[in-house]
Amino acid sequence: MVTKISTSTTKVVTLREKVTKLKTTLDTKKAELLETTKTLRSKQEFAEKNPNGTAANVAISELKVEITTIEKLLKTTRTEYVKVYAESLSLQKLIDFFSTQKKEYEDEIKTQEELIEDQKAIVEEQKEKAKVEEKVKAVVKAQNLVFSTHQKVVEMEEELSEAKKTKEEKLAALNGEKADEDKKLKLQQDELKKLES
């Protein structure tokens, strides 16, 4: 599209230069025609006043031929001018159309790029959220592990405490029995001493 616009712009510039040259030629030839027509009228007026002057008639004939030539050249130049001007105008409209279309495409591309950037930002945000969620899951898992381990430790401590209590109760019972046995033994020793004495 840029190539089409560039090529068309170059062609329009060339055509406009041609239009300007043709316009200048038309203006020059119109002025020349006007001047030649004035000269012809003055020669015709002179010939009417002096009907015997053959030089004036020859000059009038030459001026008529020159006027006809200028009119033909003007007609050809006008035709070419209109053709070149129309082509120039047509190309300018085409350039305007392509330029507008190019601008619309550029605007659309810019909008799409902005949407892509927005989507990238959303994706990055979602990635960050996913990372945070993974970390939260890992922390929750670790907390659950710590809690269950603590639970087991508490249960073991309770079992140890229960076992210790049971041991102490058995030890107290055994110590009680030993004390009873020691008392019995002492009584028996005392009786044995009494008996020996």
C-alpha positions in Angstrom: 0.0 0.0 0.0 2.9 2.4 0.9 4.4 1.6 -2.6 1.1 2.4 -4.3 0.8 5.7 -2.4 4.4 6.6 -3.2 4.1 5.7 -6.9 0.8 7.5 -7.2 2.2 10.6 -5.5 5.2 10.7 -7.9 2.8 10.4 -10.8 0.6 13.1 -9.5 3.5 15.5 -9.0 4.6 14.8 -12.6 1.0 15.3 -13.9 0.6 18.5 -11.9 3.8 19.8 -13.5 2.4 18.9 -16.9 -1.0 20.5 -16.0 0.9 23.7 -15.0 2.9 23.7 -18.3 -0.3 23.1 -20.3 -2.1 25.9 -18.5 0.8 28.2 -19.2 0.7 27.2 -22.8 -3.1 27.8 -23.0 -2.7 31.2 -21.4 0.1 32.1 -23.7 -1.8 30.9 -26.8 -5.0 32.7 -25.7 -3.0 35.9 -25.3 -1.4 35.3 -28.7 -4.8 34.6 -30.3 -6.3 37.8 -28.7 -3.3 39.8 -30.0 -3.5 38.2 -33.5 -7.3 38.8 -33.6 -6.8 42.5 -32.7 -4.2 42.7 -35.5 -6.6 41.0 -37.9 -9.4 43.5 -37.1 -7.1 46.5 -37.6 -5.9 45.0 -40.9 -9.6 44.4 -42.0 -10.5 47.9 -41.0 -7.6 49.2 -43.0 -8.6 47.0 -46.0 -12.2 48.3 -45.9 -10.9 51.9 -46.0 -8.4 51.1 -48.7 -9.9 48.4 -50.9 -7.1 48.4 -53.5 -4.3 47.3 -51.1 -3.2 43.7 -51.9 -0.6 43.7 -49.2 -3.3 44.1 -46.6 -5.3 41.2 -48.1 -2.2 39.0 -48.1 -1.6 39.9 -44.4 -5.2 39.3 -43.6 -5.0 35.8 -45.2 -1.8 35.0 -43.3 -3.4 36.2 -40.0 -6.4 34.0 -40.7 -4.2 31.0 -41.2 -2.2 31.9 -38.0 -5.5 32.3 -36.1 -6.7 28.9 -37.4 -3.4 27.3 -36.4 -3.6 28.8 -32.9 -7.2 27.7 -32.5 -6.3 24.2 -33.4 -3.4 24.2 -31.0 -5.6 25.6 -28.3 -8.2 22.9 -28.9 -5.5 20.2 -28.8 -3.9 21.7 -25.7 -7.3 22.1 -24.0 -8.1 18.4 -24.7 -4.8 17.3 -23.3 -5.1 19.7 -20.4 -8.5 18.3 -19.5 -7.3 14.7 -19.8 -4.1 15.3 -17.7 -6.1 17.3 -15.1 -8.7 14.6 -14.8 -6.0 11.9 -14.4 -4.2 14.0 -11.8 -7.5 14.5 -9.9 -8.3 10.8 -10.2 -4.9 9.8 -8.8 -5.1 12.4 -6.0 -8.4 10.9 -5.0 -6.8 7.4 -5.1 -3.9 8.7 -3.0 -6.4 10.2 -0.5 -8.3 6.9 -0.4 -5.1 4.8 0.1 -3.8 7.3 2.7 -7.1 7.1 4.6 -7.1 3.3 4.4 -3.4 3.2 5.5 -4.3 5.4 8.5 -7.2 3.2 9.4 -4.9 0.1 9.1 -2.3 1.8 11.3 -5.0 2.7 13.9 -6.3 -0.9 13.8 -2.8 -2.2 14.2 -2.2 0.1 17.1 -5.4 -1.0 18.7 -4.5 -4.6 18.2 -1.1 -4.1 19.7 -2.6 -2.4 22.7 -5.0 -5.3 23.1 -2.1 -7.7 22.8 -0.2 -5.8 25.5 -3.3 -5.9 27.7 -3.6 -9.7 27.2 0.1 -10.1 28.0 -0.4 -8.1 31.2 -3.4 -10.3 32.1 -1.4 -13.5 31.4 1.5 -12.2 33.5 -1.0 -11.4 36.3 -2.5 -14.9 36.0 1.0 -16.4 36.2 1.8 -14.4 39.3 -1.5 -15.5 40.8 -0.7 -19.1 40.0 2.7 -18.8 41.6 1.1 -17.3 44.7 -1.5 -20.0 44.8 1.2 -22.7 44.6 3.1 -21.0 47.4 0.0 -20.8 49.5 -0.7 -24.5 48.8 2.8 -25.4 49.8 2.5 -23.3 53.0 -0.8 -24.9 53.8 0.6 -28.3 53.2 3.6 -27.5 55.5 1.3 -26.2 58.1 -0.8 -29.3 58.0 2.3 -31.4 58.3 3.5 -29.4 61.2 0.1 -29.6 62.8 -0.1 -33.4 62.3 3.4 -33.8 63.6 2.6 -31.7 66.6 -0.5 -33.8 67.1 1.6 -37.0 67.1 4.1 -35.4 69.5 1.3 -34.4 71.9 -0.2 -37.9 71.6 3.2 -39.4 72.3 3.7 -37.1 75.3 0.3 -38.1 76.6 1.2 -41.8 76.2 4.6 -41.2 77.8 2.9 -39.3 80.6 0.4 -42.0 81.0 3.2 -44.7 80.9 5.2 -42.6 83.4 2.1 -42.3 85.7 1.5 -46.0 85.4 5.2 -46.7 86.1 5.1 -44.4 89.1 1.9 -46.0 90.4 3.5 -49.5 90.0 6.7 -48.2 91.6 4.8 -46.7 94.4 2.9 -49.9 94.8 6.1 -51.9 94.7 7.7 -49.5 97.2 4.7 -49.9 99.4 5.0 -53.7 99.2 8.7 -53.5 99.8 8.1 -51.2 102.8 5.5 -53.8 104.0 8.0 -56.6 103.4 10.8 -54.6 105.1 8.5 -54.1 108.1 7.7 -57.8 108.1 11.4 -58.7 107.8 12.2 -56.3 110.6 9.5 -57.8 112.8 10.8 -61.2 112.0 14.4 -60.2 112.8 13.2 -58.6 116.0 11.4 -61.8 116.9 14.4 -63.8 115.9 16.6 -61.6 118.1 14.2 -62.0 120.9 14.2 -65.7 120.4 17.9 -65.8 120.4 18.2 -63.8 123.4 
